[in-house]
Amino acid sequence: MGEREKSKELLHTIHSDVCGPMSVTGLMGERYFTTFIDEASGRIGISLLSPKSEVLERFKQYKAKVELETGKKVKFLRYDGRGVYTANPFRSYLAEQGITPRITPSYTQEHNGIAERAYHTIMDMVRCMLSGSGLGKEFWGLAALTAIHIINRLPSTAHENKTPFESWFASQPSICHLRVFGCIAYRHIPAQRRRKVDPKGQRCRMIWYKEESGSRVYLVYDENTKQVLITRDLIFDETATQDRTDSLHSPATEIETHSSLQSSEINQESLQEKKSERVGQTPTEEEDEETIERPLTAIDPNEEYSSDSMYLKRHSRFDHYPYMDSQTRWKKRQHPPRTSQ
């Protein structure tokens, strides 16, 4: 039996499914989520639900929004043959709007494959984001919203390597606003909300993109007050999360750091031995080159470098000459010519 021909027109067919209940109630009271997937573009819409009975109301909101954005009408809705979709209010609304239901047999997920694969992809990303950020399981709903925001901006081989965003809006999406989920973010406190000696920044965790408010508006979580805030003025530290900060003090890290220090001490001792061997000798060009590459040390005025104003410290990353600016010019000291003995 051949594969079903996929639609190429936006909103021709929408695939939907309800996922849940989750073992942990979300931060905003959610226990379920429902997805609405446009078959032609692959763009996914998601809504968090407290009770499953909210599916009809969320579908009405989704339908009104996407039809206004595209100027097209939803023609078919594909869902499985059990649960809230088969309730009389839902079926009556579809009939009123002229939407043809395409009902798959109960307990046959393969017949609703697009929605089922999307569910597994979302949950895989949610688990990874919660594990990597160190946030609690109650953040699963916000992690799911973030996953959808990212998926809609990823190219898909099923749609000619276009992103769902590009297929929907006919323009390539910007990803410069994307940040690591759960990363540390410092929120700017306006002058009207603080006193003279109060700090100007507040430490938070980035948990979502407030897409309808603009591409650079974020939802952050204040771990001290347990509040969710909407803000634009943020400084991100994407390399730091709570669990990664704790892991810096793990025994493995301490052992590695101790080993590095021992290696550094050995290198310093070997350099001191080489220097003591050269005392009283005129350095050759090779030795002079090696001296420039040695680790950070104070410069002796009677050694290799001089300046008209001051003596600085040199670092091993300097290749052959230290830094030169308009005020101070560093030059390599010329050694006196060798005399034959």
Phi and psi in degrees as GROMACS dihedral restraints (atoms count N, CA, C in turn):
[ dihedral_restraints ]
;  ai    aj    ak    al  type     phi  dphi    fc
    3     4     5     6     1   -73.6    20    10
    4     5     6     7     1   165.2    20    10
    6     7     8     9     1   -75.1    20    10
    7     8     9    10     1   151.5    20    10
    9    10    11    12     1   -71.4    20    10
   10    11    12    13     1   137.4    20    10
   12    13    14    15     1   -71.3    20    10
   13    14    15    16     1   127.5    20    10
   15    16    17    18     1   -81.4    20    10
   16    17    18    19     1   146.5    20    10
   18    19    20    21     1   -73.7    20    10
   19    20    21    22     1   149.2    20    10
   21    22    23    24     1  -116.0    20    10
   22    23    24    25     1     2.1    20    10
   24    25    26    27     1  -105.6    20    10
   25    26    27    28     1   134.6    20    10
   27    28    29    30     1   -59.6    20    10
   28    29    30    31     1   137.2    20    10
   30    31    32    33     1    66.9    20    10
   31    32    33    34     1    10.4    20    10
   33    34    35    36     1   -64.4    20    10
   34    35    36    37     1   -45.3    20    10
   36    37    38    39     1  -136.3    20    10
   37    38    39    40     1   129.9    20    10
   39    40    41    42     1  -114.8    20    10
   40    41    42    43     1   130.5    20    10
   42    43    44    45     1  -101.8    20    10
   43    44    45    46     1   136.5    20    10
   45    46    47    48     1  -139.3    20    10
   46    47    48    49     1   152.6    20    10
   48    49    50    51     1  -159.7    20    10
   49    50    51    52     1   154.0    20    10
   51    52    53    54     1  -110.6    20    10
   52    53    54    55     1   131.0    20    10
   54    55    56    57     1  -117.2    20    10
   55    56    57    58     1   133.0    20    10
   57    58    59    60     1   138.7    20    10
   58    59    60    61     1  -174.4    20    10
   60    61    62    63     1   -78.8    20    10
   61    62    63    64     1   150.6    20    10
   63    64    65    66     1   -82.2    20    10
   64    65    66    67     1   154.9    20    10
   66    67    68    69     1   -71.2    20    10
   67    68    69    70     1   -21.6    20    10
   69    70    71    72     1  -124.1    20    10
   70    71    72    73     1   132.2    20    10
   72    73    74    75     1   -70.6    20    10
   73    74    75    76     1   134.8    20    10
   75    76    77    78     1   -70.5    20    10
   76    77    78    79     1   172.7    20    10
   78    79    80    81     1   -62.1    20    10
   79    80    81    82     1   -29.4    20    10
   81    82    83    84     1  -105.1    20    10
   82    83    84    85     1    18.9    20    10
   84    85    86    87     1    86.9    20    10
   85    86    87    88     1    11.3    20    10
   87    88    89    90     1   -82.5    20    10
   88    89    90    91     1   146.0    20    10
   90    91    92    93     1  -123.8    20    10
   91    92    93    94     1   -20.1    20    10
   93    94    95    96     1  -131.9    20    10
   94    95    96    97     1   167.2    20    10
   96    97    98    99     1  -143.9    20    10
   97    98    99   100     1   150.0    20    10
   99   100   101   102     1  -121.9    20    10
  100   101   102   103     1   145.5    20    10
  102   103   104   105     1  -117.1    20    10
  103   104   105   106     1   146.4    20    10
  105   106   107   108     1  -127.9    20    10
  106   107   108   109     1   114.4    20    10
  108   109   110   111     1  -117.5    20    10
  109   110   111   112     1   122.5    20    10
  111   112   113   114     1   -78.8    20    10
  112   113   114   115     1   123.4    20    10
  114   115   116   117     1   -67.3    20    10
  115   116   117   118     1   -36.1    20    10
  117   118   119   120     1   -70.8    20    10
  118   119   120   121     1   -41.0    20    10
  120   121   122   123     1  -103.1    20    10
  121   122   123   124     1   -23.3    20    10
  123   124   125   126     1    82.4    20    10
  124   125   126   127     1     4.4    20    10
  126   127   128   129     1   -71.0    20    10
  127   128   129   130     1   135.6    20    10
  129   130   131   132     1  -110.9    20    10
  130   131   132   133     1   133.0    20    10
  132   133   134   135     1  -109.1    20    10
  133   134   135   136     1   143.9    20    10
  135   136   137   138     1  -135.9    20    10
  136   137   138   139     1   144.5    20    10
  138   139   140   141     1  -136.8    20    10
  139   140   141   142     1   135.6    20    10
  141   142   143   144     1   -87.8    20    10
  142   143   144   145     1   138.7    20    10
  144   145   146   147     1  -124.3    20    10
  145   146   147   148     1   142.4    20    10
  147   148   149   150     1   -88.2    20    10
  148   149   150   151     1   -64.3    20    10
  150   151   152   153     1   -98.9    20    10
  151   152   153   154     1   155.7    20    10
  153   154   155   156     1   -66.4    20    10
  154   155   156   157     1   -21.6    20    10
  156   157   158   159     1   -66.1    20    10
  157   158   159   160     1    -8.8    20    10
  159   160   161   162     1   -79.2    20    10
  160   161   162   163     1    -2.6    20    10
  162   163   164   165     1   -59.7    20    10
  163   164   165   166     1   -43.9    20    10
  165   166   167   168     1   -61.0    20    10
  166   167   168   169     1   -45.6    20    10
  168   169   170   171     1   -64.2    20    10
  169   170   171   172     1   -38.9    20    10
  171   172   173   174     1   -70.0    20    10
  172   173   174   175     1   -33.5    20    10
  174   175   176   177     1   -67.3    20    10
  175   176   177   178     1   -38.0    20    10
  177   178   179   180     1   -60.6    20    10
  178   179   180   181     1   -43.8    20    10
  180   181   182   183     1   -64.5    20    10
  181   182   183   184     1   -43.3    20    10
  183   184   185   186     1   -62.7    20    10
  184   185   186   187     1   -45.7    20    10
  186   187   188   189     1   -61.6    20    10
  187   188   189   190     1   -45.3    20    10
  189   190   191   192     1   -62.8    20    10
  190   191   192   193     1   -39.4    20    10
  192   193   194   195     1   -69.4    20    10
  193   194   195   196     1   -50.3    20    10
  195   196   197   198     1   -70.6    20    10
  196   197   198   199     1   -33.0    20    10
  198   199   200   201     1   -69.0    20    10
  199   200   201   202     1   -32.7    20    10
  201   202   203   204     1   -71.6    20    10
  202   203   204   205     1   -35.8    20    10
  204   205   206   207     1   -71.2    20    10
  205   206   207   208     1   -37.8    20    10
  207   208   209   210     1  -101.8    20    10
  208   209   210   211     1   -20.1    20    10
  210   211   212   213     1    73.4    20    10
  211   212   213   214     1    15.4    20    10
  213   214   215   216     1  -117.4    20    10
  214   215   216   217     1   172.1    20    10
  216   217   218   219     1  -116.1    20    10
  217   218   219   220     1   145.2    20    10
  219   220   221   222     1   -72.7    20    10
  220   221   222   223     1   128.4    20    10
  222   223   224   225     1  -106.4    20    10
  223   224   225   226     1   -41.3    20    10
  225   226   227   228     1  -131.6    20    10
  226   227   228   229     1   144.3    20    10
  228   229   230   231     1  -126.1    20    10
  229   230   231   232     1   120.1    20    10
  231   232   233   234     1  -104.9    20    10
  232   233   234   235     1   126.2    20    10
  234   235   236   237     1  -153.7    20    10
  235   236   237   238     1   167.4    20    10
  237   238   239   240     1   -81.4    20    10
  238   239   240   241     1   161.0    20    10
  240   241   242   243     1   -89.1    20    10
  241   242   243   244     1    43.3    20    10
  243   244   245   246     1  -154.4    20    10
  244   245   246   247     1   168.2    20    10
  246   247   248   249     1    83.0    20    10
  247   248   249   250     1  -154.2    20    10
  249   250   251   252     1   -68.1    20    10
  250   251   252   253     1   -22.2    20    10
  252   253   254   255     1   -67.0    20    10
  253   254   255   256     1   -26.2    20    10
  255   256   257   258     1   -90.6    20    10
  256   257   258   259     1     0.0    20    10
  258   259   260   261     1   -67.8    20    10
  259   260   261   262     1   152.6    20    10
  261   262   263   264     1   -61.1    20    10
  262   263   264   265     1   -42.1    20    10
  264   265   266   267     1   -59.3    20    10
  265   266   267   268     1   -39.6    20    10
  267   268   269   270     1   -67.4    20    10
  268   269   270   271     1   -44.9    20    10
  270   271   272   273     1   -67.6    20    10
  271   272   273   274     1   -35.4    20    10
  273   274   275   276     1   -66.2    20    10
  274   275   276   277     1   -39.3    20    10
  276   277   278   279     1   -65.9    20    10
  277   278   279   280     1   -41.5    20    10
  279   280   281   282     1   -61.2    20    10
  280   281   282   283     1   -40.3    20    10
  282   283   284   285     1   -66.0    20    10
  283   284   285   286     1   -39.3    20    10
  285   286   287   288     1   -64.5    20    10
  286   287   288   289     1   -35.7    20    10
  288   289   290   291     1   -89.6    20    10
  289   290   291   292     1    -1.2    20    10
  291   292   293   294     1    72.2    20    10
  292   293   294   295     1    26.0    20    10
  294   295   296   297     1   -94.9    20    10
  295   296   297   298     1   127.1    20    10
  297   298   299   300     1   -86.9    20    10
  298   299   300   301     1   121.2    20    10
  300   301   302   303     1   -77.9    20    10
  301   302   303   304     1   138.5    20    10
  303   304   305   306     1  -116.6    20    10
  304   305   306   307     1    97.2    20    10
  306   307   308   309     1   -94.6    20    10
  307   308   309   310     1   128.2    20    10
  309   310   311   312     1   -93.7    20    10
  310   311   312   313     1   155.4    20    10
  312   313   314   315     1   -61.7    20    10
  313   314   315   316     1   149.2    20    10
  315   316   317   318     1   -63.1    20    10
  316   317   318   319     1   144.0    20    10
  318   319   320   321     1    61.0    20    10
  319   320   321   322     1    27.8    20    10
  321   322   323   324     1  -123.6    20    10
  322   323   324   325     1    80.2    20    10
  324   325   326   327     1   -63.1    20    10
  325   326   327   328     1   -26.9    20    10
  327   328   329   330     1   -65.5    20    10
  328   329   330   331     1   -21.9    20    10
  330   331   332   333     1   -79.1    20    10
  331   332   333   334     1   -16.6    20    10
  333   334   335   336     1  -119.1    20    10
  334   335   336   337     1    49.4    20    10
  336   337   338   339     1   -62.1    20    10
  337   338   339   340     1   -37.5    20    10
  339   340   341   342     1   -62.0    20    10
  340   341   342   343     1   -46.3    20    10
  342   343   344   345     1   -68.7    20    10
  343   344   345   346     1   -37.2    20    10
  345   346   347   348     1   -68.9    20    10
  346   347   348   349     1   -41.5    20    10
  348   349   350   351     1   -65.9    20    10
  349   350   351   352     1   -37.2    20    10
  351   352   353   354     1   -62.9    20    10
  352   353   354   355     1   -39.5    20    10
  354   355   356   357     1   -60.8    20    10
  355   356   357   358     1   -46.3    20    10
  357   358   359   360     1   -66.2    20    10
  358   359   360   361     1   -38.9    20    10
  360   361   362   363     1   -63.0    20    10
  361   362   363   364     1   -44.3    20    10
  363   364   365   366     1   -62.5    20    10
  364   365   366   367     1   -46.6    20    10
  366   367   368   369     1   -68.2    20    10
  367   368   369   370     1   -33.7    20    10
  369   370   371   372     1   -62.5    20    10
  370   371   372   373     1   -43.1    20    10
  372   373   374   375     1   -67.9    20    10
  373   374   375   376     1   -38.1    20    10
  375   376   377   378     1   -61.5    20    10
  376   377   378   379     1   -46.4    20    10
  378   379   380   381     1   -61.4    20    10
  379   380   381   382     1   -41.9    20    10
  381   382   383   384     1   -65.6    20    10
  382   383   384   385     1   -42.9    20    10
  384   385   386   387     1   -68.0    20    10
  385   386   387   388     1   -40.4    20    10
  387   388   389   390     1   -66.4    20    10
  388   389   390   391     1   -40.5    20    10
  390   391   392   393     1   -66.7    20    10
  391   392   393   394     1   -43.0    20    10
  393   394   395   396     1   -71.8    20    10
  394   395   396   397     1   -29.2    20    10
  396   397   398   399     1   -89.3    20    10
  397   398   399   400     1   -22.9    20    10
  399   400   401   402     1    80.2    20    10
  400   401   402   403     1     6.9    20    10
  402   403   404   405     1   -77.3    20    10
  403   404   405   406     1   159.7    20    10
  405   406   407   408     1   -73.5    20    10
  406   407   408   409     1   168.2    20    10
  408   409   410   411     1   -66.2    20    10
  409   410   411   412     1   -19.4    20    10
  411   412   413   414     1   -67.5    20    10
  412   413   414   415     1    -9.7    20    10
  414   415   416   417     1   -90.0    20    10
  415   416   417   418     1    11.0    20    10
  417   418   419   420     1   -61.5    20    10
  418   419   420   421     1   -36.3    20    10
  420   421   422   423     1   -65.1    20    10
  421   422   423   424     1   -44.9    20    10
  423   424   425   426     1   -68.5    20    10
  424   425   426   427     1   -33.4    20    10
  426   427   428   429     1   -65.8    20    10
  427   428   429   430     1   -36.7    20    10
  429   430   431   432     1   -66.1    20    10
  430   431   432   433     1   -41.0    20    10
  432   433   434   435     1   -63.0    20    10
  433   434   435   436     1   -40.2    20    10
  435   436   437   438     1   -65.7    20    10
  436   437   438   439     1   -39.5    20    10
  438   439   440   441     1   -61.1    20    10
  439   440   441   442     1   -42.5    20    10
  441   442   443   444     1   -64.6    20    10
  442   443   444   445     1   -40.4    20    10
  444   445   446   447     1   -58.7    20    10
  445   446   447   448     1   -37.9    20    10
  447   448   449   450     1   -76.6    20    10
  448   449   450   451     1   -45.0    20    10
  450   451   452   453     1   -58.0    20    10
  451   452   453   454     1   -39.9    20    10
  453   454   455   456     1   -67.6    20    10
  454   455   456   457     1    -8.0    20    10
  456   457   458   459     1  -116.2    20    10
  457   458   459   460     1    14.0    20    10
  459   460   461   462     1  -106.0    20    10
  460   461   462   463     1   137.7    20    10
  462   463   464   465     1   -67.0    20    10
  463   464   465   466     1   149.6    20    10
  465   466   467   468     1  -129.0    20    10
  466   467   468   469     1   131.3    20    10
  468   469   470   471     1   -67.7    20    10
  469   470   471   472     1   -23.8    20    10
  471   472   473   474     1   -72.5    20    10
  472   473   474   475     1   -12.7    20    10
  474   475   476   477     1  -129.0    20    10
  475   476   477   478     1    45.1    20    10
  477   478   479   480     1    58.6    20    10
  478   479   480   481     1    39.2    20    10
  480   481   482   483     1    59.7    20    10
  481   482   483   484     1    23.9    20    10
  483   484   485   486     1   -95.3    20    10
  484   485   486   487     1   154.2    20    10
  486   487   488   489     1   -82.5    20    10
  487   488   489   490     1   151.4    20    10
  489   490   491   492     1   -55.9    20    10
  490   491   492   493     1   -35.3    20    10
  492   493   494   495     1   -60.9    20    10
  493   494   495   496     1   -44.7    20    10
  495   496   497   498     1   -67.1    20    10
  496   497   498   499     1   -39.9    20    10
  498   499   500   501     1   -66.0    20    10
  499   500   501   502     1   -29.1    20    10
  501   502   503   504     1   -85.2    20    10
  502   503   504   505     1   -47.2    20    10
  504   505   506   507     1  -102.8    20    10
  505   506   507   508     1    -3.1    20    10
  507   508   509   510     1    60.6    20    10
  508   509   510   511     1    32.7    20    10
  510   511   512   513     1  -152.6    20    10
  511   512   513   514     1   149.7    20    10
  513   514   515   516     1   -75.1    20    10
  514   515   516   517     1   141.2    20    10
  516   517   518   519     1   -78.0    20    10
  517   518   519   520     1   155.1    20    10
  519   520   521   522     1   -93.4    20    10
  520   521   522   523     1   137.1    20    10
  522   523   524   525     1  -119.4    20    10
  523   524   525   526     1    10.2    20    10
  525   526   527   528     1   -70.1    20    10
  526   527   528   529     1   -15.4    20    10
  528   529   530   531     1   -89.3    20    10
  529   530   531   532     1    -7.1    20    10
  531   532   533   534     1   -68.8    20    10
  532   533   534   535     1   139.4    20    10
  534   535   536   537     1  -134.2    20    10
  535   536   537   538     1   162.7    20    10
  537   538   539   540     1   -68.1    20    10
  538   539   540   541     1   128.7    20    10
  540   541   542   543     1   -62.7    20    10
  541   542   543   544     1   131.2    20    10
  543   544   545   546     1    80.2    20    10
  544   545   546   547     1     5.3    20    10
  546   547   548   549     1   -69.4    20    10
  547   548   549   550     1   162.1    20    10
  549   550   551   552     1   -72.0    20    10
  550   551   552   553     1   133.4    20    10
  552   553   554   555     1  -135.6    20    10
  553   554   555   556     1   136.0    20    10
  555   556   557   558     1  -104.6    20    10
  556   557   558   559     1   113.1    20    10
  558   559   560   561     1   -86.9    20    10
  559   560   561   562     1   132.6    20    10
  561   562   563   564     1   -74.8    20    10
  562   563   564   565     1   130.3    20    10
  564   565   566   567     1   -95.6    20    10
  565   566   567   568     1   120.4    20    10
  567   568   569   570     1   -60.3    20    10
  568   569   570   571     1   154.4    20    10
  570   571   572   573     1   -61.1    20    10
  571   572   573   574     1   -29.8    20    10
  573   574   575   576     1   -70.6    20    10
  574   575   576   577     1   -14.8    20    10
  576   577   578   579     1  -109.0    20    10
  577   578   579   580     1    10.3    20    10
  579   580   581   582     1  -142.0    20    10
  580   581   582   583     1   160.8    20    10
  582   583   584   585     1   -97.6    20    10
  583   584   585   586     1  -178.2    20    10
  585   586   587   588     1   -60.4    20    10
  586   587   588   589     1   -41.6    20    10
  588   589   590   591     1   -99.4    20    10
  589   590   591   592     1     4.2    20    10
  591   592   593   594     1   -75.6    20    10
  592   593   594   595     1   151.2    20    10
  594   595   596   597     1   -66.3    20    10
  595   596   597   598     1   151.6    20    10
  597   598   599   600     1   -88.8    20    10
  598   599   600   601     1   -11.5    20    10
  600   601   602   603     1  -126.1    20    10
  601   602   603   604     1   155.1    20    10
  603   604   605   606     1  -130.6    20    10
  604   605   606   607     1   127.5    20    10
  606   607   608   609     1   -78.1    20    10
  607   608   609   610     1   125.7    20    10
  609   610   611   612     1  -136.8    20    10
  610   611   612   613     1  -176.5    20    10
  612   613   614   615     1  -125.4    20    10
  613   614   615   616     1   130.3    20    10
  615   616   617   618     1   -76.1    20    10
  616   617   618   619     1   126.1    20    10
  618   619   620   621     1  -127.9    20    10
  619   620   621   622     1    -8.4    20    10
  621   622   623   624     1  -174.5    20    10
  622   623   624   625     1   161.5    20    10
  624   625   626   627     1  -102.5    20    10
  625   626   627   628     1   123.9    20    10
  627   628   629   630     1   -82.6    20    10
  628   629   630   631     1    80.2    20    10
  630   631   632   633     1   -61.9    20    10
  631   632   633   634     1   -41.2    20    10
  633   634   635   636     1   -71.9    20    10
  634   635   636   637     1   -14.5    20    10
  636   637   638   639     1   -95.0    20    10
  637   638   639   640     1    -5.3    20    10
  639   640   641   642     1   131.4    20    10
  640   641   642   643     1   156.0    20    10
  642   643   644   645     1   -70.9    20    10
  643   644   645   646     1   -17.7    20    10
  645   646   647   648     1  -115.7    20    10
  646   647   648   649     1    27.3    20    10
  648   649   650   651     1  -107.8    20    10
  649   650   651   652     1   130.2    20    10
  651   652   653   654     1  -122.2    20    10
  652   653   654   655     1   156.4    20    10
  654   655   656   657     1  -102.7    20    10
  655   656   657   658     1   125.7    20    10
  657   658   659   660     1  -124.3    20    10
  658   659   660   661     1   155.6    20    10
  660   661   662   663     1  -117.8    20    10
  661   662   663   664     1   124.0    20    10
  663   664   665   666     1   -89.5    20    10
  664   665   666   667     1   112.6    20    10
  666   667   668   669     1   -71.4    20    10
  667   668   669   670     1   -19.0    20    10
  669   670   671   672     1   -81.6    20    10
  670   671   672   673     1   -47.8    20    10
  672   673   674   675     1   -93.6    20    10
  673   674   675   676     1    -7.6    20    10
  675   676   677   678     1    60.2    20    10
  676   677   678   679     1    35.8    20    10
  678   679   680   681     1  -110.6    20    10
  679   680   681   682     1   148.6    20    10
  681   682   683   684     1  -101.9    20    10
  682   683   684   685     1   125.4    20    10
  684   685   686   687     1  -122.9    20    10
  685   686   687   688     1   149.9    20    10
  687   688   689   690     1  -106.2    20    10
  688   689   690   691     1   126.5    20    10
  690   691   692   693     1  -151.8    20    10
  691   692   693   694     1   162.1    20    10
  693   694   695   696     1  -118.3    20    10
  694   695   696   697     1   -33.9    20    10
  696   697   698   699     1   -87.9    20    10
  697   698   699   700     1    98.5    20    10
  699   700   701   702     1  -136.7    20    10
  700   701   702   703     1   149.4    20    10
  702   703   704   705     1  -118.4    20    10
  703   704   705   706     1   122.6    20    10
  705   706   707   708     1   -99.0    20    10
  706   707   708   709     1   144.9    20    10
  708   709   710   711     1  -123.2    20    10
  709   710   711   712     1    87.3    20    10
  711   712   713   714     1   -76.4    20    10
  712   713   714   715     1    -9.4    20    10
  714   715   716   717     1   -88.8    20    10
  715   716   717   718     1    -7.4    20    10
  717   718   719   720     1  -119.4    20    10
  718   719   720   721     1   127.8    20    10
  720   721   722   723     1  -132.9    20    10
  721   722   723   724     1   170.4    20    10
  723   724   725   726     1   -61.5    20    10
  724   725   726   727     1   -46.1    20    10
  726   727   728   729     1   -72.5    20    10
  727   728   729   730     1   -32.2    20    10
  729   730   731   732     1   -69.4    20    10
  730   731   732   733     1   -35.1    20    10
  732   733   734   735     1   -62.7    20    10
  733   734   735   736     1   -41.4    20    10
  735   736   737   738     1   -67.0    20    10
  736   737   738   739     1   -34.3    20    10
  738   739   740   741     1   -70.6    20    10
  739   740   741   742     1   -14.1    20    10
  741   742   743   744     1   -66.5    20    10
  742   743   744   745     1   -20.0    20    10
  744   745   746   747     1  -103.3    20    10
  745   746   747   748     1    18.8    20    10
  747   748   749   750     1   -71.9    20    10
  748   749   750   751     1   155.4    20    10
  750   751   752   753     1   -57.9    20    10
  751   752   753   754     1   -36.4    20    10
  753   754   755   756     1   -62.1    20    10
  754   755   756   757     1   -41.0    20    10
  756   757   758   759     1   -66.6    20    10
  757   758   759   760     1   -40.2    20    10
  759   760   761   762     1   -65.3    20    10
  760   761   762   763     1   -39.0    20    10
  762   763   764   765     1   -63.9    20    10
  763   764   765   766     1   -43.6    20    10
  765   766   767   768     1   -64.2    20    10
  766   767   768   769     1   -41.3    20    10
  768   769   770   771     1   -64.8    20    10
  769   770   771   772     1   -42.1    20    10
  771   772   773   774     1   -62.4    20    10
  772   773   774   775     1   -40.1    20    10
  774   775   776   777     1   -64.1    20    10
  775   776   777   778     1   -39.7    20    10
  777   778   779   780     1   -65.0    20    10
  778   779   780   781     1   -39.1    20    10
  780   781   782   783     1   -65.4    20    10
  781   782   783   784     1   -40.7    20    10
  783   784   785   786     1   -61.3    20    10
  784   785   786   787     1   -43.2    20    10
  786   787   788   789     1   -61.8    20    10
  787   788   789   790     1   -39.2    20    10
  789   790   791   792     1   -65.8    20    10
  790   791   792   793     1   -40.6    20    10
  792   793   794   795     1   -64.0    20    10
  793   794   795   796     1   -39.0    20    10
  795   796   797   798     1   -62.6    20    10
  796   797   798   799     1   -43.0    20    10
  798   799   800   801     1   -63.2    20    10
  799   800   801   802     1   -39.8    20    10
  801   802   803   804     1   -64.5    20    10
  802   803   804   805     1   -41.1    20    10
  804   805   806   807     1   -63.2    20    10
  805   806   807   808     1   -41.6    20    10
  807   808   809   810     1   -65.2    20    10
  808   809   810   811     1   -35.3    20    10
  810   811   812   813     1   -68.5    20    10
  811   812   813   814     1   -38.4    20    10
  813   814   815   816     1   -64.2    20    10
  814   815   816   817     1   -37.8    20    10
  816   817   818   819     1   -63.4    20    10
  817   818   819   820     1   -43.3    20    10
  819   820   821   822     1   -62.7    20    10
  820   821   822   823     1   -39.3    20    10
  822   823   824   825     1   -67.3    20    10
  823   824   825   826     1   -39.7    20    10
  825   826   827   828     1   -66.4    20    10
  826   827   828   829     1   -30.8    20    10
  828   829   830   831     1   -69.6    20    10
  829   830   831   832     1   -25.0    20    10
  831   832   833   834     1   -91.7    20    10
  832   833   834   835     1    -2.5    20    10
  834   835   836   837     1   -61.2    20    10
  835   836   837   838     1   131.5    20    10
  837   838   839   840     1    83.5    20    10
  838   839   840   841     1    -0.4    20    10
  840   841   842   843     1  -112.1    20    10
  841   842   843   844     1   148.7    20    10
  843   844   845   846     1   -81.6    20    10
  844   845   846   847     1   121.7    20    10
  846   847   848   849     1   -68.3    20    10
  847   848   849   850     1   143.3    20    10
  849   850   851   852     1   -83.3    20    10
  850   851   852   853     1   175.5    20    10
  852   853   854   855     1   -63.1    20    10
  853   854   855   856     1   -38.9    20    10
  855   856   857   858     1   -65.7    20    10
  856   857   858   859     1   -42.0    20    10
  858   859   860   861     1   -66.5    20    10
  859   860   861   862     1   -37.7    20    10
  861   862   863   864     1   -63.7    20    10
  862   863   864   865     1   -39.7    20    10
  864   865   866   867     1   -62.9    20    10
  865   866   867   868     1   -39.7    20    10
  867   868   869   870     1   -68.3    20    10
  868   869   870   871     1   -34.4    20    10
  870   871   872   873     1   -64.5    20    10
  871   872   873   874     1   -37.0    20    10
  873   874   875   876     1   -65.0    20    10
  874   875   876   877     1   -31.7    20    10
  876   877   878   879     1   -87.6    20    10
  877   878   879   880     1     1.2    20    10
  879   880   881   882     1   -75.2    20    10
  880   881   882   883     1   163.8    20    10
  882   883   884   885     1   -64.4    20    10
  883   884   885   886     1   177.6    20    10
  885   886   887   888     1   -59.5    20    10
  886   887   888   889     1   119.5    20    10
  888   889   890   891     1  -143.5    20    10
  889   890   891   892     1   161.4    20    10
  891   892   893   894     1   -76.0    20    10
  892   893   894   895     1   144.3    20    10
  894   895   896   897     1   -92.3    20    10
  895   896   897   898     1   126.5    20    10
  897   898   899   900     1   -82.7    20    10
  898   899   900   901     1   133.8    20    10
  900   901   902   903     1   -59.1    20    10
  901   902   903   904     1   -23.8    20    10
  903   904   905   906     1   -94.5    20    10
  904   905   906   907     1     8.6    20    10
  906   907   908   909     1   -96.7    20    10
  907   908   909   910     1  -142.5    20    10
  909   910   911   912     1   -76.8    20    10
  910   911   912   913     1   -26.2    20    10
  912   913   914   915     1  -120.9    20    10
  913   914   915   916     1   149.4    20    10
  915   916   917   918     1  -140.5    20    10
  916   917   918   919     1   158.5    20    10
  918   919   920   921     1  -142.1    20    10
  919   920   921   922     1   155.9    20    10
  921   922   923   924     1   -74.7    20    10
  922   923   924   925     1   -19.6    20    10
  924   925   926   927     1  -118.3    20    10
  925   926   927   928     1   -42.2    20    10
  927   928   929   930     1  -161.6    20    10
  928   929   930   931     1   167.7    20    10
  930   931   932   933     1  -113.2    20    10
  931   932   933   934     1   134.9    20    10
  933   934   935   936     1  -116.9    20    10
  934   935   936   937     1   172.2    20    10
  936   937   938   939     1   -90.7    20    10
  937   938   939   940     1   144.7    20    10
  939   940   941   942     1  -111.1    20    10
  940   941   942   943     1   152.0    20    10
  942   943   944   945     1  -115.8    20    10
  943   944   945   946     1   154.6    20    10
  945   946   947   948     1   -65.9    20    10
  946   947   948   949     1   -17.8    20    10
  948   949   950   951     1   -76.2    20    10
  949   950   951   952     1   -14.6    20    10
  951   952   953   954     1   -70.7    20    10
  952   953   954   955     1   132.4    20    10
  954   955   956   957     1   -75.2    20    10
  955   956   957   958     1   -67.2    20    10
  957   958   959   960     1  -129.5    20    10
  958   959   960   961     1   -29.0    20    10
  960   961   962   963     1  -132.2    20    10
  961   962   963   964     1   142.1    20    10
  963   964   965   966     1   -67.9    20    10
  964   965   966   967     1  -179.6    20    10
  966   967   968   969     1   -64.9    20    10
  967   968   969   970     1   140.7    20    10
  969   970   971   972     1  -119.3    20    10
  970   971   972   973     1   132.2    20    10
  972   973   974   975     1  -127.6    20    10
  973   974   975   976     1  -173.6    20    10
  975   976   977   978     1   -73.7    20    10
  976   977   978   979     1   -18.1    20    10
  978   979   980   981     1   -93.9    20    10
  979   980   981   982     1   -38.3    20    10
  981   982   983   984     1  -126.3    20    10
  982   983   984   985     1   130.4    20    10
  984   985   986   987     1  -117.0    20    10
  985   986   987   988     1   121.7    20    10
  987   988   989   990     1   -93.8    20    10
  988   989   990   991     1   138.5    20    10
  990   991   992   993     1  -132.4    20    10
  991   992   993   994     1   153.3    20    10
  993   994   995   996     1   -79.8    20    10
  994   995   996   997     1   126.1    20    10
  996   997   998   999     1   -70.7    20    10
  997   998   999  1000     1   133.3    20    10
  999  1000  1001  1002     1   -81.5    20    10
 1000  1001  1002  1003     1   125.6    20    10
 1002  1003  1004  1005     1   -81.6    20    10
 1003  1004  1005  1006     1   149.1    20    10
 1005  1006  1007  1008     1   -65.8    20    10
 1006  1007  1008  1009     1   149.9    20    10
 1008  1009  1010  1011     1   -63.6    20    10
 1009  1010  1011  1012     1   150.2    20    10
 1011  1012  1013  1014     1   -72.2    20    10
 1012  1013  1014  1015     1   145.5    20    10
 1014  1015  1016  1017     1  -111.9    20    10
 1015  1016  1017  1018     1   138.4    20    10
 1017  1018  1019  1020     1   -75.5    20    10
 1018  1019  1020  1021     1   140.9    20    10
